[in-house]
Amino acid sequence: MINTILFDLDGTMLPLNLDQFLKLYFSAMGRKFHDLIDSKTLIHYIMTATDEMVKDTEYRTNEIVFMDKFAQLIQSDLNVYRQRFDEFYDREFFEAKASVVDSPMMRDSVRLLKDKGYELVIATNPLFPEKAIHHRIRWSGFEPEDFVYIPSYEKNHFCKPQLLFYKEVLRETGKKPQECLMVGNDVQEDLIAAELGIDTYLITDFLIHRTQEPIKATYQGSYADFYQFVQALPTLEQVEKMA
């Protein structure tokens, strides 16, 4: 029986215009590093190092994978860049908040799940530092303390769409696949959790689907549909009585 809800962030628990987010994010990043590197080269290096994280299957933290690749590309003092990245996520990163779309219904859904006793897990792709993920959780109307587990590139070793990411989340939370529901908007990155036996709910408002393959989700619908779905769920106490 399901007792735990895994939430993707961007486009799911945090409704946002992804194109606008990336534009604001990289624009602010370019200005932050303007005296060290031109913005186009910086963005290329960040994307290249990020791709390295996504593809890597060795048991190394995503941060190590990213920084190792980034250091190869810049051929400069990595510590200078590390400090600048750290400052960026404390300040300029907040400019990207303008891409967030208000969705009271999604907030109500998450709060209702919490009220019903379900354990809530953030299952965002751990491509960002912990502080950036915490910022985005707060942008969605919640606090990091509302969730029993939050991935980040400092502590996680794999990325979506690798099954290794979901295996790590299950291992770290002590959950079995049949206890979980994965809620996300990305067909390739989120629905792959089903291969481990995790039920899935595809949020369609900010749908990401990169191919023409048929969509296979346990459930799917808009934010409004998801709210109705949550309303119909039993409380965790009722679930435990049925088990």
C-alpha positions in Angstrom: 0.0 0.0 0.0 1.2 3.5 -0.8 2.4 5.5 2.2 5.0 7.8 0.6 4.7 10.4 -2.2 7.8 11.3 -4.3 7.6 14.7 -5.9 9.5 16.1 -8.7 10.1 19.9 -8.3 10.3 21.9 -11.5 7.0 21.7 -13.4 5.4 19.5 -10.8 5.4 20.7 -7.1 7.0 23.9 -8.3 5.0 25.1 -11.4 7.2 27.1 -13.6 8.0 28.1 -17.2 11.1 26.1 -17.8 12.3 28.1 -20.8 12.0 31.3 -18.8 13.7 29.7 -15.8 16.7 28.7 -17.9 16.9 32.1 -19.5 16.9 33.9 -16.2 19.2 31.4 -14.6 21.9 31.5 -17.3 21.6 35.3 -17.7 22.2 35.8 -14.0 25.0 33.2 -14.0 26.7 35.0 -17.0 26.7 38.3 -15.2 28.1 36.7 -12.0 31.1 35.3 -13.9 31.6 38.1 -16.4 35.0 39.0 -15.2 36.2 35.3 -15.3 34.7 33.9 -18.5 32.4 35.0 -21.3 28.8 33.9 -20.8 28.5 31.6 -23.9 31.6 29.6 -22.9 30.4 29.4 -19.3 27.0 28.1 -20.3 28.6 25.5 -22.6 30.9 24.3 -19.8 28.1 24.1 -17.3 25.9 22.1 -19.7 28.8 19.8 -20.6 29.6 19.1 -16.9 25.9 18.6 -16.2 25.7 16.1 -19.0 28.6 14.3 -17.4 26.6 14.1 -14.2 23.6 12.7 -15.9 25.6 10.0 -17.8 27.9 8.9 -14.9 27.1 5.6 -13.2 30.1 5.4 -10.9 29.5 5.8 -7.2 30.8 9.3 -7.0 28.7 12.3 -5.8 27.2 14.4 -8.6 29.2 17.4 -7.2 32.5 15.5 -7.7 31.5 14.5 -11.2 30.5 18.0 -12.1 33.5 19.7 -10.6 36.0 17.3 -12.1 34.6 17.9 -15.6 34.3 21.6 -15.1 37.9 21.9 -13.9 39.1 20.1 -17.0 37.2 22.6 -19.1 38.2 25.9 -17.5 41.8 24.9 -17.0 42.0 27.5 -14.2 41.7 27.8 -10.4 38.6 25.8 -9.6 38.4 27.2 -6.1 37.7 30.7 -7.5 34.8 29.3 -9.5 33.5 27.3 -6.5 33.3 30.4 -4.4 31.5 32.3 -7.1 29.0 29.5 -7.6 28.4 29.5 -3.8 27.7 33.2 -3.8 25.5 32.9 -6.9 23.1 30.5 -5.1 22.8 32.9 -2.2 22.0 35.9 -4.3 21.6 36.1 -8.0 19.8 32.7 -8.2 16.7 34.3 -6.8 16.2 36.2 -10.1 15.0 32.9 -11.6 12.0 32.9 -9.2 10.2 35.2 -11.7 9.6 32.0 -13.8 7.4 30.4 -11.1 3.7 30.2 -11.9 1.4 30.4 -8.9 -0.7 27.2 -8.4 -2.7 27.2 -5.2 -4.2 23.8 -6.1 -0.8 22.1 -6.1 0.1 23.6 -2.8 -3.3 22.4 -1.4 -2.6 18.9 -2.8 0.7 18.6 -1.0 -0.7 20.0 2.3 -3.6 17.6 2.1 -1.3 14.7 1.6 0.7 15.8 4.6 -2.5 16.2 6.7 -3.5 12.7 5.7 -0.2 11.4 7.1 1.7 10.5 4.0 5.5 10.8 4.0 6.6 13.3 1.5 9.9 13.0 -0.5 11.5 15.4 -2.9 12.6 13.4 -6.0 14.0 16.3 -8.1 17.0 15.6 -10.3 20.0 16.3 -8.0 21.8 18.6 -10.5 21.8 21.6 -8.1 23.5 22.3 -4.7 21.4 21.7 -1.6 20.8 25.4 -1.0 19.4 25.9 -4.5 17.0 23.0 -4.0 15.9 24.3 -0.6 15.3 27.7 -2.3 13.0 26.1 -4.9 11.1 24.2 -2.2 10.4 27.5 -0.4 9.3 29.0 -3.8 6.7 26.3 -4.0 5.3 27.3 -0.6 6.9 24.8 1.7 9.9 24.3 4.0 12.6 21.6 3.6 11.5 20.3 7.0 8.2 19.2 5.4 10.0 16.4 3.6 11.6 13.3 4.9 14.2 13.2 2.2 15.7 15.8 -0.2 18.3 14.9 -2.8 21.2 17.2 -3.8 24.3 17.1 -5.9 26.4 17.1 -2.8 25.1 13.8 -1.4 23.5 11.9 -4.3 25.4 9.7 -6.8 23.1 9.4 -9.8 20.7 11.5 -11.8 17.4 11.0 -13.6 16.6 9.2 -15.9 18.8 6.5 -14.4 17.0 3.9 -12.4 20.0 4.1 -10.0 18.7 7.5 -8.9 15.4 6.0 -7.8 17.1 3.0 -6.2 19.2 5.4 -4.1 16.1 7.3 -3.0 14.4 4.1 -2.0 17.5 2.9 -0.1 18.0 6.2 1.7 14.3 6.4 2.7 14.0 2.7 3.6 11.0 2.4 1.3 9.8 -0.4 -1.0 8.6 0.4 -4.5 5.0 -0.6 -3.7 4.9 1.9 -0.9 5.6 4.9 -3.2 3.9 7.1 -5.8 6.1 9.1 -8.0 4.5 12.4 -9.1 6.2 14.3 -12.0 5.8 16.1 -15.3 8.6 14.5 -17.3 7.8 11.3 -19.2 11.4 10.2 -19.6 12.8 11.2 -16.2 9.8 10.5 -13.9 7.8 7.7 -15.4 10.9 5.4 -15.6 10.4 4.9 -11.9 7.7 2.4 -12.9 10.4 0.0 -14.0 11.1 -0.6 -10.3 7.5 -1.1 -9.5 6.7 2.4 -8.3 3.3 3.8 -9.3 3.4 7.0 -11.2 1.3 10.1 -11.6 2.0 12.3 -14.6 1.2 16.0 -14.2 0.3 17.3 -17.6 0.2 21.1 -17.1 3.9 21.5 -17.8 4.4 18.2 -19.7 7.8 17.3 -21.0 7.9 14.4 -23.5 10.9 14.2 -25.8 9.8 11.3 -28.0 6.7 10.0 -29.8 6.5 6.9 -27.7 3.2 6.2 -26.0 2.9 7.5 -22.5 2.6 4.9 -19.8 1.6 6.2 -16.4 -0.4 4.7 -13.6 -2.3 7.9 -13.4 -2.2 11.2 -15.3 -4.0 14.5 -15.3 -3.8 18.3 -14.6 -3.1 19.9 -11.2 -6.9 20.0 -10.8 -7.2 16.3 -11.5 -4.3 15.6 -9.1 -6.1 17.5 -6.3 -9.2 15.4 -6.8 -7.0 12.3 -6.8 -5.5 13.3 -3.5 -8.9 14.1 -2.0 -10.0 10.6 -2.8 -7.0 9.0 -1.2 -7.6 7.4 2.3 -5.6 8.7 5.2 -2.5 6.9 6.1 -4.2 5.5 9.2 -6.9 4.0 7.0 -4.2 2.6 4.7 -2.5 0.9 7.6 -5.8 -0.6 8.8 -6.4 -2.0 5.4 -2.9 -3.6 5.2 
